[in-house]
Amino acid sequence: MQPSQPDHFSPEQLSQLANDIDIWARELGFNQTSIIVPDLSKDIERMKQWLDRGYHGKMDYLANNLDLRENPLAIVPGSTRVISVRMDYTPPAKNAIDVLRDKSKAYIARYTLGRDYHKTLRKRLTQLAKRIERHTEQLGYRAFVDSAPIMERAIAEQAGLGWTGKHTLLINRKAGSHFFLAELFIDLPLPTSEKKVMNNCGKCTACLDICPTQAFVDENILDARRCISYLTIESKEAIPIELRSKIGNRIFGCDDCQLICPWNKFAKHSSEDDFKPRHNLDDISLLELFNWDEKAFLKNTEGSAIRRTGFIGWQRNIAVALGNSRGSVEIKAALERKLHDSNPLVAEHIQWALEQLEHKDIRSERGSQLLITDAADRTQALIYKSRIKPLMI
């Protein structure tokens, strides 16, 4: 980190620079910025309690470097401020509820339908830093996007970018919760603009009630071990049998607690090309994705966050979703064809899927009045109902 020379700037110049940074950030596609000196002492205590209860599952890295999580400026020696930024991502994609209701389709979390957001945000943050550097002639900085031991949500909440909802995600009055967070650490003593906003969740518990696997222990407390996003992305192990039927057709992540949130009615489609769906991933059949071999998987997920689950995890997830589908001759044939040639982990999930389809009763097609037959259907029904008559806080 090449240090700047803050003594060269008057308070008035630093104030004007802070205003300019906000303008430059918006020109680069960021929807909101705020400058803070992090104070995360209360947040780290809550995180320690969460870790002590084992709610982080196998994500052992979350328990590392707790001292740096509490004092993030120490990650970049010489830094004095954090510029917290928000970039909205709601893509112009196939209606999420329609995809969830069609059990032959694959549901992929909305945030990962396009280019890997890490790449997009890191590039834009670096461009912002370069512009500040040109203006100041010298700047010490470092950009972070889901990297290093940084409590991004806590920083963003202190910065006033939103409040933490009961589903543990940040909510913004004007944008809902469909946005990415990132940080630019700098060594300029800019005036801070933090202004913590009021929590506006009220008595609403829709996000807690809708969770297919009941992963919320309480308000603001998520047991990741039961969360579909953890099970289909972070976990490299077998998905617990008792949770498989609840996953439905969600093969990478889950958006239910966001889809049901009344505040997301304010979310607007992003005009960012990088977040637009690729390879029809917003409206694609489970069978088509299951038929990808590893070469096709790597080609079609190049530059995508989906690669995080790996090909084995991808096949595992789709096998579960096919087991939750209505089944067909083609689906059973595809499962049987891969049963003996797959990785043992995948094969075990394929066998489960075949058994599920074997014992599945033939059910008539359902219209808008969904028949509640399992947890996955219950979730979709509640979301669908909420879209007809928005929930009131």
N, C-alpha and C positions, 0 to 999 in steps of 0.2 A: 504494500500500500504506500504509494508516493504521497507524503503529506502535503497539505495545502498550507497557506500562510494567512490564517484568519485575521491577524492583526492589521492586515492591509485593507480591511473592509470596515466601514462605519456601521452602526446599528441600522441606519436608514438604508444603506446599501444591502445589508443582509435581509432586511424586511422586504425590499423590492425583489431581491433574488428569490425569496420564498414564494412570492406571488408569481414570478415568472416560471418557477418550477411547476407550479400547479397548471399553468397554461400550456407549457411544453408537454407535460404528462398527458393532458387531454388530447393534444395534437398527435400524440403517439398511440392513442387508443385507450388509455386508462380512463376510467370513469370517476375516480375520486382519489385524492392524495391527502396525506396528513403527516406532519413532522412531529416526532416525539422524542423524549428521553425515556426509555422504557423503565417501568417500575413494576416488576412481576412477582413481588414477594408473596402476595396472596395467591396468585395463580399457581406458583410452584408448589405451595402447600397442598392445594387441591389435587394437583397432578401426582404428588407423592402418595396421597391417600388412595387415589385411583390405581396406581401401580401396586401398592401393598395388597390390594384386593385381587390382583391378578387379572384385572379386566383387559389388559393389553395383549393377552394371549401369548403368541410366540414372537411378538414384535419387541424383542429384547433390547433393540437399539433405543427404544424410548426411555429406558431406564439409565442410559449412559449420559454422561456429561450434564448432570442436573445442575451443577454450579454454573455452567454456561447458559443453560436454559433460563436460569434466574437472572443472570447478568449478561445478556446477549452482546452488549458492546465489547465485552472482553474477547469475543470471537475474532474481532477485527481490531487489533491494537491501534489506538490513535483515533478511532471513530468516536464521535460525540453525539450524533443524531441518527435516527432511523426514519427514512421516508417510507411510510406504509402506503401501499397502493392497492386499488381494486380494479379488476377488469371483468365486466359482465360477459357471460358466455352463452346464454340461452340460444341454441341454434335453430334455424328455420327447418326443423326436422318433422318427420311423421309424428302425428299426435301420440304422445307417450301412453296415454290411457288406451288408445286403440291397439297399440302394440302389446301392452300388458294383457289385454283381453283375448288376443289371438294366440292361442297356445302353440301354434305352429311357427310363430315368429320368435326371434331372439330379441330379448330386451337388453340393451347395453346402456349404461349410465350416460346421460346426456353430455356430461363434461368431456367424455372421451370419444365422441363420434368423429371428431376432426383430428387436426394435428396435435401432437403432444404439447400441452399448454406450457410445460416447463421451458421448452425451446422458444415459444413465442414470447412469453413474459420476460425471460432472461435477456433475449435479444433487445426488446423494447426498453428494459431497465438500463441496459448497457448504453443504448442510444441516448437515453435521458442523462445518464452520468457524463457521457462524452459532451453533450451540449452544455451541461453545467461547467465542465472542465474548460471548454472553449471560452466561456464567459469569465471564469475566474482565473484562467491561465494555468492553474495547478489545483488538483483535487485528489484526495485519497478516498477511494470508494471500493465497494464490493457489493454485487447483486446476489440475492438469494431467492430461490423459488422452490419451496419444499426441500430445501437442502440445509445441511448443518443443523445442530440442535437448537432450533429457533421455534418458539411458541408463537406461530404466526397469528392465530386467532386472538390470542390474548393481547398481542401487540396491536392488532387492528381494532380490537374493542377499545383499548386505551386511546387509540388514535381517533376514535369517534366514527369509524367506518360502519358501525352497526352494533347490535347487541347480541349476546349469545342466547339463542333460542333453546327451548327445552330439549331439542334434538341435538344439542351441542354445536350446531352450525351457526355462523354469524348471519344475522338478518338485517337488511337495510330497508328502511321505509319505502324508498323509491325503487328498489331493485329486487326485493325479496332476498333469496339466498343463493341464486344461481350466479355466482361470481368467483373468480380466483383472487388469491391474495399473494403478495410478494413484497419484498423489502429491499431498499437500497441504503446501505450503511455508508455514511459520509463523515468527513472530519471537519465540517464547517459548523460553527455554533449558530445555526439558523434559529430564528424565533420559532417556538413550538406552536402548533395549531391544534393540539389535542383537545377534544371536548367530548367526554363520554356521554353517550346518548341513553335515554331512558329505555328500559326493557318494556316492550309493548306486546308481549305475549298474552298478558292478562290471565284469564282462567282457562284459556284454550289448551287442550291436551291432545289435539287431533294427531300430531306427529307421533306421540307416544302410543296412542291407541291403534294406529294404522300399521305399525311395524309387523311384518309377516312372521318374524321369529321372536317377537317380544324381547328385543335386545336391550331395551331401556329398563334399567333397574329402578330408576327414579328420574325425576326431572333433572336434566343436565348430567346424568350418569349413564354412560353406554357401556355395556359389556360387549366388547369387540368380538369375543369368542362366539357370540350368537348373531353378530351383524353380517348380513349377506355380502356387504362390500368386503369385509375381512375374509369371509369364507371363500369368496370367488376370486379375490385378488391377492391378498397378503398370505393366506394360508397355503402351504405346499403339501398339506396332509389330506387325508380322507375327510370329506364333509360328514359330520355326524349324521347317522342314519335318521335320527328323530327330527332333523331339520331339513332334510332333502325335499320332502313334499311341500314344505313351506316356501321354498325358493321359487317355485313356479317356473317361469321362462326367463328369469334374470340370470344371464350368463357372465356378466361383468359389471359388478356394482349394483346399486339399488338407489332409487330416487324417491321411494314412497313417502318418506317423512317430509320431503320437499314438495312433492306434487300435491299433497294434502294441505300444505300450509297456506292459509288465506293471504299472507303477504306476497306470495309469488304471483298473485294476479297482477301485480304491478311490474313484474319482470317483462322486459321488452326483448325482442329478438336482437341478437348481436349482428352487426354488419361486418364483423371480422371474418374474412375469408378462411382463416386458419381453423375456425371453429365449425365450419360447415361440414356436414356428414360426408365421409369418404366411403367409396365402395358400397353404397346403399346400406350402410350399417344401421341406419335408422329404420329400415323396413326390409329386413332380410329373413329368410327362413332358417330355422335351426338346422334343417337337413343340409342346406347348402353349405353352412359353416362347418358342420360336422364332417362333410366330405373333403374339406381342405386337408391336404397333407402338410407336413411341417414346412416344406418349401413355399407352398402357397400362403401359409400362415405368416411366415416371415416377410414375404413380399407384400402382402396386403396390409400388414400392420407396421410397415416401415414408417418411422417417424410418428408412431402412435403410442400413447400411454398403455394401450392394450397389451403390449409386449411384456408388461410387468408380470402378468400371470404366467407367462411361458406357454409353450405348446401343450405340455402335459396338463397344466391347469386348465387351459382352454378346452381340451377334449373332455376332461373330467366334468367341467361345468356344463358343457353342452349335453353330455350323457345324462346328467341329472334332469336337465330341462326336457329332454326327449322322453324321459320316464314320466314326467309330469304332463306331457302332451296328451292329446286324445288318441294318439297312435295311428298307424296305418301300415299297410303291407310294406311300403317303401321304408318307413322308419324302422320297423322291426328287422328288415333285411340289412339295412345299414348298420344297425347295432350288432347284429349277428356276424356280419362280415368283419367287423373290427374287433370282435371279442377276443379272439385268440392271438391277434397280432399286435395288440396294444401293450403299453406299459402296464405292469401289474396294478398300479393305482387306478389307471383309467379303466382297465378291464373289470375291476371290482365295481366301479360305478356303472359300467355298461350292463353287468349282470343284474345289478339292482334295477336298472331301468327296464330291462326285459321282464323281470319279475313283476314290476309295477304294471306294465302294459298287459301282461298275461292275466292279471287279476282285476284289471280295470273294467267296470261295468260300462256297457254302451249307454251313453247319455245323449239325449236329444240336444240339438243346437239351442242355444239360449239367446234371447234378444236383450233388450235393455234391462229387463227385470232379471238380474242374475240369480241363479240358484246357488245358495251358499253350501258348498260341499266340502271345502277344506280351507285351510288358513290362507292359501294363495288366492283362492276365489274370493274369500271374505275381504281381503285387502283390496282387490280390484273393484269389488262391488262398492266398498266404502268410498274409494277414490272417485269412481264414476258417479256415485250419488252426490258427492260434494261438488262435482263440477256442474251438476244440474242445478243445485241450490247451494251457493257458496256458504261456507261456515261463517258464523258470526262470533266475534271475540267477546 
